[in-house]
Every structure is written in C-alpha cells, then in structure tokens.
Amino acid sequence: MFSINENNSLYLYSTYVDLRKGFNTLSGIVTNSGTNLRPSDGKVYLFVNRSRNTLKLLHWERGGFVIYHKRLEQGRMSKLMFNEKIQFTPLRWDELVLLMEGVNPNTRRRKRFNIS
C-alpha cells in the first residue's frame, strides 16, 4: 500500500545514482553519506538517475523497505534541484509532487522541464 504522504520527511540525494541498484545499495548510500540519517528511520529518500527521467523512493515501512519507482515518459526532472555539494536536501511534499510530474518547482509558469 502506498503510505507516503505530507507527514513524511523527504530527502533528495543530490548526486545522480545508477538506479539499477536495489534495497541494499540505496540504503548503504544513506548510511555512508556522512550525515546522521538512517535508512530505517521512516524518512523517505529520493534518488534520481543521470538523465533525470527516473526516480526511486526508498522508504522504511513496518516490516521492511519499500522502493517506489517512477519513470517519466516525457521531459526530465529539473536540474536546479540537484547540488553536488550537499548530500541530502530536504524536500517539501509539494516539491516532491512537482518533481515526480517533471515540473520545475522554481518557476512561476508550470511546464514540463525538457532542457538538458
């Protein structure tokens, strides 16, 4: 069951990740990031591939990890959301919704982000 909502803490990993990785590797990225974040703390961790058209969410639910996988058929996720210097960037719920739709949350006029 999809149990992610606006009450969850969301963190975007700001470096691109090879999304062929699974539960162990993605949780290892969170553990070895040098922050005090733990993959089993109930927070939601977002990972994006280099072409910014695929997104994985890693979430700990009661009893184990869940990965949600989203691939955009058109457009890309905004490049402005990624900062190589910061490991994990906190996100708001509305930013996650826009990011999953391929909309740049930093613009006034909402349209799909197609520029690489």
Rosetta blueprint (number, residue, H / E / L):
1 M L
2 F L
3 S L
4 I L
5 N L
6 E L
7 N L
8 N L
9 S L
10 L E
11 Y E
12 L E
13 Y E
14 S L
15 T L
16 Y L
17 V L
18 D L
19 L L
20 R L
21 K L
22 G L
23 F H
24 N H
25 T H
26 L H
27 S H
28 G H
29 I H
30 V H
31 T H
32 N L
33 S L
34 G L
35 T L
36 N L
37 L L
38 R L
39 P L
40 S L
41 D L
42 G L
43 K L
44 V E
45 Y E
46 L E
47 F E
48 V E
49 N L
50 R L
51 S L
52 R L
53 N L
54 T E
55 L E
56 K E
57 L E
58 L E
59 H E
60 W E
61 E E
62 R L
63 G L
64 G E
65 F E
66 V E
67 I E
68 Y E
69 H E
70 K E
71 R E
72 L L
73 E L
74 Q L
75 G L
76 R E
77 M L
78 S L
79 K H
80 L H
81 M H
82 F L
83 N L
84 E L
85 K L
86 I L
87 Q L
88 F E
89 T E
90 P E
91 L E
92 R L
93 W H
94 D H
95 E H
96 L H
97 V H
98 L H
99 L H
100 M H
101 E H
102 G L
103 V E
104 N L
105 P L
106 N L
107 T L
108 R L
109 R L
110 R L
111 K L
112 R E
113 F E
114 N L
115 I L
116 S L
